[in-house]
Amino acid sequence: MSTTTAALEPVFTFLSYSYASLESSFFKIPGSHVVARYVRSSHQNDPGRTVLEIMLFIFAVRTLLQSRTRADHSGKHFIKFEEKEIDDLVDEWTPEPLAVDLSPKEKADLVSVPVIVGATGPKPKLTTGKTVLNLASYNFTGLAGNETINQKAIEVLKKYGLGSCGPPGFYGTQDVHIQLEKDIADFLGTEASIIYSQAFSTISSVIPAFSKRGDVIVADRGVNFAIQKGLQVSRSNIRWYDHNDLHSLEQVLESVEKERRKKGLPLTRRFIVTEGIFDCDGVMSDLPKLVELKLKYKYRLVLDESISFGSVGRTGRGLTELYNVPASQVDMLIGSVATGLAATGGFCAGSDIVVNHQRINGTSFVYSAAMPGLMAVAASEGINILRNTPSILSTLQENVRSIRAILDKVDCIHIPSHAASATIHLQIRLPSPALLAPNMIPPSPALSSSGRHSNPLSVIPRDPPQYDYDLEERLLQDIVEEALTQGVMLTRAKTLRGQELADVRPSIRIAVTSALSRKDCEKAAGVVKAAFVKIVGKRR
Amino acid sequence: MPSPNARGFSSPIAINPSSPTASLFSRKKSSTAMSTAASYLSAVSQADARARKLTDTDSTTSTPALSLSSSVTSSSGETVLDESPLDNRDGLTYPKVPPTSEQVFGTVHTEFGHCGNEDHRFTAGFKPGDQWKPVIEQEPPHYILLSTYVSYLLLIVIGHLRDFIGKRLRPSEYKHLMKQDGYMALNSDFDSFYTRRLKLRIDDCFAYPTTGVPGRTILLIDRSSPDYNRTYVPVGTRTRALNISSYNYLGFAQGTGGCADAVEEGIHRYGVATCGARLEGASLDLHTQAEALIARFIGMEDALVSSMGFATNSTIIPALVSKGCLVISDELNHASIRFGVRLSGANVRMFKHNDMGALEQLLREVISQGQPKTHRPWKKILVIVEGLYSMEGTLVNLPAIVELKKKYKFYLFVDEAHSIGALGPNGRGVCDYFNMDPRSIDILMGTFTKSFGAAGGYISANKNIIDRLRTSGHSGAYAEAMSPPVLIQVMASMASIMGISIQQHDKAAAQSQQVIAYPGPTPSTALPPWMPLVPTMIDGSDGKMRLRRLAFNARYLNRALRRLGFITFSHDDSPVVPLLVFNPGKMAVFSRLMRTRATPIVVVVVAYPATPLITSRVRFCLSAAHTKEDVDTLLQACDEVGDLLDLKQGTGERWPLQEIMSRAVEIVNELP
């Protein structure tokens, strides 16, 4: 016993020595006496607290040391395996193929996509050698192929090269981008605007820049795919109202407010998200009523004008011009430069605060290269042309009217689109009662007033329209191909079934252009009519 | 005007060997641009003699030879915007050392620097038997870390104090941050705190407006802020600065030259718009041709283009994985990958950056555990890594990952946004660099913004996968198709890197083109027949020169910065070079000092949230357009600023700047 004590003697002396030196050096630190006194007295008063604080300290150190990428061994679902067992499991595991092969139908769809040789425009040439009337491409105002725009683009190419070679934050902002942003803001009458380099990625970035977890978004059931993705990324609380039914919107707004009051929830950011002219069926929103509701219930309005910008209004400014509502009433006005001005990209117009916030928080703005300079100039020139030539829009409206005049009267075609919409969706109307689709929009007011509301939490309305998706899709594809053989290029409105939140009723989407003469439009409409009658009539 | 002679060719492939201006580095240049005066000849011989013995680059200004060089460059110099041609004190507009009689440059010096020195070339890549060496991460001294934390703390405390006091004294200025008449603030206090109180202080370093070609140099539109960076007003002047910030690795950002001519011709033929989505009637023959060429370039079966680089990831990943699948992602992956994964609904796990041990550990765990709670096996596991990390300059350890892939049967997705074009002896990205078969990887994604001077991105894989993505990816049905000028720029620059083998348009040739091996030249039949081509594009010498100049610059800067004592994270061959400054305050000062030097230099500064909090950095993006003298200029600036800001914290051997500059070739060719 004494031998061990003797053996440990140097150790003890060392320990006591180092303790003493530690203590003396600790007390050399100014203020250390105060700390020591505090610790001593707190330990005296409540020894339990010391234990607690030591535990807290250890916990803090542990948290700091834990890496973000640590493996999750602590969960109660974790099963411990031997290395050998893991090897066996690894050997056993067989993954599914990365991509499922295309079904014959998908293959046929892909093959049937027409390919244009040379420039697109009102009368493009296809790989088949045929020149066709183009009712498929978004070229409402006929800016595609405009010689002035091309010339400007070439000038810019020589001064700026093609790519911007950097994100806007890092020397990718060129004077032409700033000019386009100013042009768009001036054109619409907002304080400012911001351009994104792809239209599809614009709104899916704008929504999550503002709406966060816990915020409330009230959205139309028919919103397009890009909006759906924006809603998904935002992780906000989503409430749905019936497609283009502002009574339903009001009820939802009312119920959200009631719920908030009942539960005493704090005020959050609240948004109404909808489209000007809907991508899925060409229906138009009643903007003045929307603005009235948003002001009444104190929501902010996010309006996607991807289709309506550059296609309605006296000079193509969109819904705000058509209804004579100041664009400043719309908090975030999103439009497509690609569709509306025949260039590339999208924009969000609004107040300075709205726009500047996106310059740091708009994901696809911050992390993506700015659009090529020549595209920005092409868009600016497009605005210039629209501003100075109101006749473009009046021609477009005449063309819409002449096409509608022919197609509206056809029995087997159902057109949900607004009479002024430059996209005309043609759905199939089948005579058989089993397949007779109830009009998808608008649901009769009697229905909603009778208290049978849809569930705002679900994107599926209470009485979803009944139709045979596959049959209609097949018939429409036959019609597209029939029209193509007659020299008219059409397209189905392509949607990703299964990835969209709810099925979108198949339709053929005609995009009217002012670049075709009235005669051509009538001819094309005649071909479409004949194709419908032929294909759908065959089934009767 | 380089265009008219390029148009209207009737030959099957519009080769234009005698074009005086459209060719790059043409040695047979017609002498009209150079005067035939005797003074000219004597100036040339003088310049030759000087170039042979010259070491000090500053001793030559205002000589007859200088005006000669300017007459050569300004013949195609429309891109020199409103600048006095005589002002060349900073050496940006015209070379300080005038070219010798042997060297005739068809490029504009401000866009693509003149460099005739064949020693300033290098080819980087793995040879068989090379071993992977990770970059050693150097730690800064503790006082740097401490002062960094303290400065952030200080900024945060002061920021909150200002908010607290400001809201009470001047509520009108804080209106947008507070609830008002029933509306919740649009940007809540917490969200915008970083922007208002930290970023605003150094906001003058970001989003600087520019004009002209973002090539070797860039024209800044000067601005000033009357209200501490809240708003800016242009002051009416422009500054030409050396551009070390743009993603222009191969220097294809040019307003003149073969690619620009091709694009110009293309705009005449195709316009600028596609008017819709690929599946909705906006598919052009150009899309088909470009996709085939890209697949050939990458060495994969098929490819798909998307009109935005960010959207390539964010719209394609959801078509590959869904619920029940697992994505294993490097912790430093780009935001677009995270965005795409979030949309897909798949589970995500991250592993420590480039740590293969951690990846294997994680793989063993996830495969053995299966899905959370249910323990069902994963449907599939997709590992997503980047080829070259844009903020770190590190390379992926591809050989090791492919080894792991064989054992663990996951699918591999490599994002080559920065590495395609910029790496490998043939410019084909990381696979080329590591001398590996691209088809050993399932999906290779990349962008055209960086090396090709265009926009947008691509995905390449086998035909089944690409067809699935065409059908089920979001961009096919909803997003606008890539526009014709961009497609043409991509094809022209790609052909320039690959070189072109001339083939006749007939059946037999079409058969034989199939057998040309990767990474060989492209058959001319794969390009649009109307595309104007210049000789240097056809023989591939232009592309080779770009690749070799970039490799030289990258290795030179990386090694020189370390020798100067700076801490960088990047791989020796990475054209992205981050220089660690740690302290947020130093970052802004660094950027401002560089921009206001006698030879202004623009660099990118990056801080949280793009990087971890303490590792604020300056990022250099090199280009083939830079000359060795440009890198010297940069090094000299870094040396001075580095001393001033106490940035030389690295360990290891240090050399004085002059020695580094004079022994550059030796440094580059040194074995690691």
Interface residues (C-beta under 8 A of the other chain):
Chain A: S67 R68 T69 A71 G75 H77 F78 I79 F81 E85 I86 L89 V90 W93 T94 P95 E96 P97 L98 A99 V100 D101 L102 E106 K107 D109 L110 V113 P114 V115 I116 V117 G118 A119 T120 G121 T127 N134 A136 S137 Y138 N139 L143 A144 G145 N146 I149 N150 A153 I154 L157 K158 K159 Y160 G161 L162 G163 S164 C165 G166 P168 G169 F170 Y171 G172 T173 Q174 D175 V176 I178 S197 Q198 A199 F200 S201 S204 F210 K212 D215 N224 F225 A226 K229 Q232 V233 L267 T268 R269 R270 K298 R300 S336 A338 T339 A342 A343 T344 I353 V354 H357 R359 I360 N361 T363 S364 V366 Y367 S368 A369 M371 P372 L374 M375 A378 M489 L490 T491 A493 K494 T495 L496 Q499 R509 A511
Chain B: E78 T79 L81 E111 H176 K179 D181 G182 Y183 M184 A185 L186 N187 S188 D191 S192 T195 K199 F206 A207 Y208 P209 T210 T211 G212 V213 P214 G215 I218 I221 N243 S245 S246 Y247 N248 F252 A253 Q254 G255 T256 C259 A260 V263 E264 I267 H268 R269 Y270 G271 V272 A273 T274 C275 G276 A277 R278 L279 E280 G281 A282 S283 L284 D285 H287 T288 S307 M308 G309 F310 A311 S314 T315 P318 A319 L320 E331 H334 A335 S336 F339 R342 L343 R349 M350 F351 K352 A358 Q361 L362 L363 R364 E365 I367 S368 Q369 P372 K373 H375 P377 W378 K379 K380 I381 L382 K407 Y408 K409 F410 Y411 D442 I443 T447 F448 T449 K450 F452 G453 A454 A455 N464 I465 D467 R468 L469 R470 T471 S472 H474 S475 G476 A477 Y478 A479 E480 S483 P484 P485 V486 Q489 V602 V604
